[in-house]
Amino acid sequence: MVKSIIRQVLAGERIDGDAFLCLAEKADIHQLGLLADTIRKRLHPQPVVTYVIDRNINYTDICISACKFCAFFKAPEDKQGTVLTNEELGNKIRETRELGGTQILLQGGLHPDKPLAYYEDMLRFMKSTGIHVHGFSPPEICHFAELSKLTTKEVLQRLQAAGLDSMPGGGAEILADRVRQMLAPRKCSAAQWIGVMEEAHNLGMRTTATMMFGHVETMEERLEHLQRLRDLQDRTGGFTAFIPWPFQPDNTALADAVPIEKNSGFSYLRMLALSRIFLDNFDNIQASWVTQGPKIAQVSLFFGANDFGSTMIEENVVAAAGVHFRLSEGEIRRLVEDAGFTPRQRLMDYTLV
């Protein structure tokens, strides 16, 4: 069966869920790498690897979701919780621009008290600096809608009018409700996550998609996640890229409650390749050097990834789980070149700078 599926993929045909599960169970790492690399070269014949210069700004760490996998959040009653001021935001944006940054990845906890007008004012302030705002995520949009008694579409329209340019794929984790109930029962459902993304796409907003794997999910639930993404991409074409990364268990409540084996670079490369094979309608797959480190990120360029992601001038969420990889733009360019590719800076929509 594996050989038959390999012939199918090499012929450029779409595989179904049964074929995905067969590859996941029976294909070896070399076969998966071959197929993923073939698809990557088909979509990107030139040996170019892209990256973006941006900064992750978490406007607050106060959050009522209390996700079991998160080591970053603070409960509303925690005196150490913070909310950034416009002055702090402005300083971070200025530093980003001075380093050649083109966008801000803006996300925060689900704050219990801030009205929608607060986020609109924040966006208007950020846009006054001329920076691209790649911000919020479906759980945040659902949270804003609940607090403001508006629909998620109305929230998106108001945020877009205030300056929201595009939206990251945060809060997806695994798009299977059994998993979501275990990890974060207060967050939006899988269908709500997809629904917000579809509304954003229909409003002309481009977004990314993510997957955090390697915790309590099954391979069938990983497939459910990828199938939901592929189906939505068929309908809208609004996703610019897919970014999978393995769960980082240190300092999390989930790791204390459930025995979880730490993901290896080997398991990451397998899942990366499987994602590239199944998501045939996604142009770009991003390497996760933030969780895997620079060497595995180099290898990932031969397992389907064509993008090195962000320079991550600032990153707090993964760092809170004890992972502290850092790369400058120069280091990213050197790593890409050492792997035999040409590095090119890009914007959120993959326009080359």
C-alpha positions as CSV (number, residue, x, y, z in Angstrom):
1,M,0.0,0.0,0.0
2,V,2.8,2.4,0.8
3,K,4.4,2.0,-2.6
4,S,1.0,2.6,-4.3
5,I,0.5,5.8,-2.3
6,I,4.0,6.9,-3.1
7,R,3.3,6.5,-6.8
8,Q,0.0,8.5,-6.3
9,V,1.9,11.4,-4.6
10,L,4.7,11.4,-7.2
11,A,2.1,11.6,-9.9
12,G,0.7,14.8,-8.3
13,E,-2.5,13.2,-7.1
14,R,-4.3,14.2,-3.8
15,I,-4.3,11.6,-1.1
16,D,-7.2,10.8,1.2
17,G,-7.3,10.3,5.0
18,D,-6.8,6.5,4.8
19,A,-3.6,7.0,2.7
20,F,-2.4,9.6,5.2
21,L,-2.9,7.2,8.1
22,C,-1.1,4.4,6.1
23,L,1.9,6.7,5.5
24,A,1.9,7.8,9.1
25,E,2.0,4.1,10.3
26,K,4.1,2.4,7.7
27,A,6.2,4.8,5.7
28,D,9.8,5.2,6.9
29,I,11.4,8.6,7.4
30,H,13.3,8.5,4.0
31,Q,10.1,7.8,2.1
32,L,8.3,10.6,3.8
33,G,11.2,13.0,3.2
34,L,11.3,12.1,-0.5
35,L,7.6,12.7,-1.0
36,A,7.6,16.0,0.9
37,D,10.7,17.3,-0.9
38,T,9.2,16.4,-4.2
39,I,6.1,18.4,-3.5
40,R,8.2,21.3,-2.2
41,K,10.2,21.4,-5.4
42,R,7.0,21.1,-7.5
43,L,5.6,24.2,-5.8
44,H,8.9,26.0,-5.5
45,P,11.2,25.0,-8.3
46,Q,13.8,27.7,-7.4
47,P,16.0,26.9,-4.3
48,V,14.7,29.9,-2.4
49,V,13.9,29.8,1.4
50,T,11.9,32.8,2.7
51,Y,11.8,34.4,6.1
52,V,10.2,37.4,7.7
53,I,11.6,40.0,10.2
54,D,9.0,40.5,12.9
55,R,8.4,40.6,16.6
56,N,5.9,38.7,18.7
57,I,4.2,41.2,21.1
58,N,1.9,39.8,23.7
59,Y,-0.2,42.7,24.8
60,T,-1.2,40.9,28.0
61,D,-0.5,37.7,29.8
62,I,-3.7,37.9,31.8
63,C,-6.0,35.1,30.6
64,I,-9.2,33.4,31.7
65,S,-8.7,30.4,29.4
66,A,-6.1,28.7,31.7
67,C,-5.0,26.3,28.9
68,K,-3.2,23.2,30.5
69,F,-0.4,23.4,27.9
70,C,0.5,27.1,28.5
71,A,3.3,28.2,30.8
72,F,2.9,31.9,29.9
73,F,-0.5,33.0,31.2
74,K,-1.4,34.7,34.5
75,A,-4.8,34.4,36.2
76,P,-6.8,37.6,36.4
77,E,-6.2,37.8,40.2
78,D,-2.4,37.3,39.8
79,K,-0.7,40.6,40.8
80,Q,2.2,39.8,38.4
81,G,-0.1,39.9,35.3
82,T,0.6,42.8,32.9
83,V,-1.0,44.8,30.1
84,L,1.3,46.8,27.8
85,T,0.8,50.5,27.5
86,N,0.9,52.4,24.2
87,E,4.3,53.8,25.1
88,E,5.6,50.2,25.6
89,L,4.0,49.1,22.3
90,G,5.5,52.1,20.5
91,N,9.0,51.4,21.8
92,K,8.8,47.7,20.7
93,I,7.6,48.7,17.3
94,R,10.3,51.3,16.9
95,E,13.0,48.7,17.8
96,T,11.5,46.3,15.3
97,R,11.5,48.9,12.5
98,E,15.2,49.7,13.3
99,L,16.0,46.0,12.8
100,G,14.4,45.9,9.4
101,G,11.1,44.5,10.7
102,T,8.0,44.7,8.6
103,Q,5.3,43.4,10.9
104,I,4.2,42.8,14.4
105,L,2.6,39.5,15.5
106,L,0.2,40.7,18.1
107,Q,-1.5,38.2,20.5
108,G,-2.5,38.1,24.1
109,G,-4.4,36.2,26.7
110,L,-8.2,36.3,27.0
111,H,-8.5,39.3,29.3
112,P,-11.8,39.3,31.2
113,D,-12.3,43.1,31.3
114,K,-11.1,44.9,28.2
115,P,-13.9,46.1,25.8
116,L,-13.6,45.8,22.0
117,A,-12.9,49.6,21.8
118,Y,-9.7,48.9,23.7
119,Y,-8.4,46.7,20.9
120,E,-9.6,49.1,18.2
121,D,-7.7,51.9,19.9
122,M,-4.6,49.7,20.2
123,L,-4.8,48.9,16.5
124,R,-5.2,52.5,15.4
125,F,-2.2,53.4,17.5
126,M,-0.1,50.7,16.0
127,K,-1.1,51.5,12.4
128,S,-0.1,55.1,13.0
129,T,3.5,53.8,13.0
130,G,3.1,52.3,9.6
131,I,3.7,48.7,10.7
132,H,1.8,45.7,9.3
133,V,-0.3,44.2,12.1
134,H,-0.6,40.4,12.0
135,G,-2.8,40.0,15.0
136,F,-5.1,38.2,17.3
137,S,-6.4,34.6,16.7
138,P,-9.8,32.9,16.5
139,P,-10.1,32.3,20.3
140,E,-9.4,36.0,20.8
141,I,-12.0,36.9,18.2
142,C,-14.6,34.6,19.9
143,H,-13.7,36.1,23.3
144,F,-14.1,39.6,22.0
145,A,-17.5,38.7,20.4
146,E,-18.8,37.2,23.7
147,L,-17.8,40.2,25.8
148,S,-19.2,42.7,23.3
149,K,-22.4,40.8,22.4
150,L,-21.5,41.0,18.7
151,T,-21.0,38.3,16.1
152,T,-17.5,37.2,15.2
153,K,-17.9,38.7,11.8
154,E,-18.9,42.1,13.2
155,V,-15.8,41.9,15.5
156,L,-13.6,41.1,12.6
157,Q,-15.0,44.0,10.5
158,R,-14.5,46.5,13.3
159,L,-10.9,45.3,13.9
160,Q,-10.1,45.3,10.2
161,A,-11.5,48.9,10.0
162,A,-9.2,49.9,12.9
163,G,-6.1,48.5,11.2
164,L,-5.9,44.7,11.5
165,D,-4.1,43.5,8.3
166,S,-3.9,39.8,8.7
167,M,-4.4,37.1,11.3
168,P,-2.1,34.3,12.7
169,G,-3.3,30.8,13.2
170,G,-2.9,30.7,16.9
171,G,-5.2,28.8,19.2
172,A,-5.7,25.9,16.8
173,E,-3.7,23.4,18.9
174,I,-5.5,20.3,17.5
175,L,-8.9,20.9,15.8
176,A,-10.7,18.0,17.4
177,D,-13.1,18.7,20.2
178,R,-12.1,15.8,22.4
179,V,-8.6,17.2,22.6
180,R,-9.8,20.8,23.0
181,Q,-12.0,19.8,25.9
182,M,-9.0,18.2,27.6
183,L,-6.6,21.0,26.9
184,A,-8.6,24.2,27.0
185,P,-12.3,23.7,27.6
186,R,-12.9,27.5,27.8
187,K,-11.6,28.1,24.3
188,C,-13.6,28.1,21.1
189,S,-14.5,24.8,19.5
190,A,-12.8,23.4,16.4
191,A,-15.8,24.5,14.2
192,Q,-15.7,28.0,15.7
193,W,-12.0,28.3,14.9
194,I,-12.6,27.3,11.3
195,G,-15.7,29.6,11.1
196,V,-13.7,32.6,12.2
197,M,-11.0,31.9,9.7
198,E,-13.5,31.5,6.9
199,E,-15.1,34.8,7.9
200,A,-11.7,36.5,7.9
201,H,-10.9,35.0,4.4
202,N,-14.3,36.2,3.1
203,L,-13.5,39.7,4.3
204,G,-10.3,39.6,2.3
205,M,-8.0,39.0,5.2
206,R,-5.1,36.5,4.7
207,T,-4.3,34.2,7.6
208,T,-1.9,31.4,8.6
209,A,-2.7,28.0,10.1
210,T,-0.9,26.2,12.8
211,M,-0.9,22.8,14.6
212,M,0.6,22.0,18.1
213,F,1.0,18.3,18.2
214,G,2.5,15.6,20.4
215,H,0.5,15.7,23.6
216,V,-2.9,13.9,24.1
217,E,-4.1,13.6,20.5
218,T,-4.2,10.5,18.3
219,M,-2.9,10.4,14.7
220,E,-6.6,10.3,13.6
221,E,-7.1,13.6,15.4
222,R,-4.1,15.1,13.7
223,L,-5.7,14.0,10.4
224,E,-9.0,15.6,11.4
225,H,-7.1,18.8,12.0
226,L,-5.4,18.7,8.6
227,Q,-8.6,17.8,6.9
228,R,-10.5,20.8,8.3
229,L,-7.7,23.1,7.1
230,R,-7.5,21.5,3.6
231,D,-11.3,21.7,3.2
232,L,-11.3,25.4,4.2
233,Q,-8.4,26.2,1.9
234,D,-10.4,24.5,-0.9
235,R,-13.3,26.9,-0.2
236,T,-11.4,30.2,0.3
237,G,-7.7,29.9,-0.6
238,G,-7.1,32.4,2.3
239,F,-4.3,30.6,4.1
240,T,-0.8,31.7,3.2
241,A,1.1,29.1,5.2
242,F,1.0,26.2,7.6
243,I,3.2,26.0,10.7
244,P,3.3,22.8,12.7
245,W,5.3,22.5,15.9
246,P,5.6,20.0,18.8
247,F,4.2,20.6,22.3
248,Q,6.8,22.0,24.7
249,P,5.8,20.3,28.1
250,D,8.1,22.0,30.6
251,N,6.5,24.2,33.2
252,T,2.9,23.3,32.0
253,A,0.0,21.9,34.0
254,L,-0.6,19.3,31.3
255,A,2.8,17.7,31.7
256,D,2.2,17.5,35.5
257,A,-1.2,15.8,34.9
258,V,-0.5,13.4,32.0
259,P,2.7,11.5,31.2
260,I,3.9,13.0,27.9
261,E,7.0,11.9,26.1
262,K,9.0,14.9,24.8
263,N,8.9,15.1,21.0
264,S,12.1,14.4,19.2
265,G,13.4,16.0,16.0
266,F,12.7,12.7,14.3
267,S,9.0,12.8,15.2
268,Y,8.8,16.4,14.2
269,L,10.3,15.8,10.8
270,R,7.8,12.9,10.2
271,M,4.9,15.1,11.0
272,L,6.2,18.0,9.0
273,A,6.6,15.8,5.9
274,L,3.1,14.2,6.4
275,S,1.6,17.7,6.6
276,R,3.4,18.8,3.4
277,I,2.1,15.7,1.6
278,F,-1.5,16.0,2.8
279,L,-1.9,19.8,2.5
280,D,-1.5,19.9,-1.3
281,N,-3.4,23.2,-1.5
282,F,-1.1,25.1,0.8
283,D,1.8,26.9,-1.0
284,N,4.0,27.3,2.0
285,I,5.1,25.2,5.0
286,Q,7.1,26.9,7.7
287,A,10.0,25.3,9.7
288,S,9.9,25.7,13.5
289,W,13.4,26.6,14.6
290,V,11.9,28.3,17.7
291,T,11.0,24.9,19.1
292,Q,13.5,22.6,17.3
293,G,16.6,24.7,17.1
294,P,18.6,25.7,14.0
295,K,20.0,22.3,12.9
296,I,16.7,20.5,12.8
297,A,15.3,23.6,11.0
298,Q,17.9,23.1,8.3
299,V,17.0,19.5,7.9
300,S,13.3,20.4,7.7
301,L,14.1,22.2,4.4
302,F,14.4,18.7,2.9
303,F,11.2,17.5,4.6
304,G,8.8,19.9,2.9
305,A,9.5,23.3,4.5
306,N,10.2,26.2,2.2
307,D,10.0,29.0,4.8
308,F,12.2,29.6,7.8
309,G,9.6,31.7,9.6
310,S,10.3,34.7,11.7
311,T,13.5,36.2,13.2
312,M,11.4,36.3,16.4
313,I,13.0,39.5,17.7
314,E,10.8,38.8,20.8
315,E,9.1,35.6,21.8
316,N,7.5,34.9,25.2
317,V,5.1,31.9,25.1
318,V,7.5,29.2,24.0
319,A,10.2,30.7,26.2
320,A,8.0,30.3,29.2
321,A,8.1,26.5,28.5
322,G,11.9,26.6,28.9
323,V,12.9,26.7,25.2
324,H,15.2,29.6,24.3
325,F,16.5,29.4,20.8
326,R,17.3,32.8,19.2
327,L,18.4,33.6,15.7
328,S,19.3,36.9,14.1
329,E,18.6,37.7,10.5
330,G,22.2,37.1,9.6
331,E,22.2,33.7,11.3
332,I,19.0,32.7,9.5
333,R,20.6,33.7,6.2
334,R,23.8,31.7,7.0
335,L,21.8,28.6,8.0
336,V,19.7,28.7,4.8
337,E,22.8,29.2,2.6
338,D,24.7,26.4,4.4
339,A,21.8,24.1,3.6
340,G,22.2,24.9,-0.1
341,F,19.4,27.5,-0.6
342,T,19.0,31.2,-1.3
343,P,17.5,33.2,1.6
344,R,15.0,35.9,0.8
345,Q,13.1,38.2,3.1
346,R,9.4,38.3,2.6
347,L,6.2,40.0,3.8
348,M,3.2,38.2,5.4
349,D,1.7,37.5,2.0
350,Y,5.0,36.0,0.8
351,T,5.7,38.9,-1.5
352,L,9.5,39.1,-1.6
353,V,11.2,42.2,-0.1
